[in-house]
Amino acid sequence: MRILNFVLAVMFLVFAFIQVNDPDPIIWILIYGAMAVICVMAAFQYYPRKVLLTLGLVYIGFSIYYFPGVMEWLHQEDRSELFDNLAKMEHWYIEEAREFLGLAICLVVLVFQYIRANRARA
């Protein structure tokens, strides 16, 4: 599990680095940076359950904010635009769908860490 947590931490650090050119970099660097810290702490079997829950609630809130963009993207004929760099400048929903997917990845990892925290506590 230690190796998996370090791999996840590196992945989130890469995600944070990529956000430097984003229109709103600070918030996304903080989101992914917090996830990297959580994964490093989990690698050393430290699971701050209150922090995990708080981050989860914050990320769910952000996800709800971006959900209309995801729905708009899902109603498009060409869903492959999600992976096109130029499409994000043409359609507002592309950036929102990407950000929603990033938050979904964070939430999956948070749930995983929370389950591990409960097992470690028992």
Buried (B, 14 or more C-beta within 10 A) or exposed (E): EEEEBBEBBEBBBEBBEBBEEBEEEEEBBEBBBBBBBBBBBBBEEEBBEEBBEEBBEBBEEBBEEBBBBBEBBEEBEEEEBBEEEEBBEEBEBBBBBBBBBBBBBBBEBBEBBBEBBEEEEE
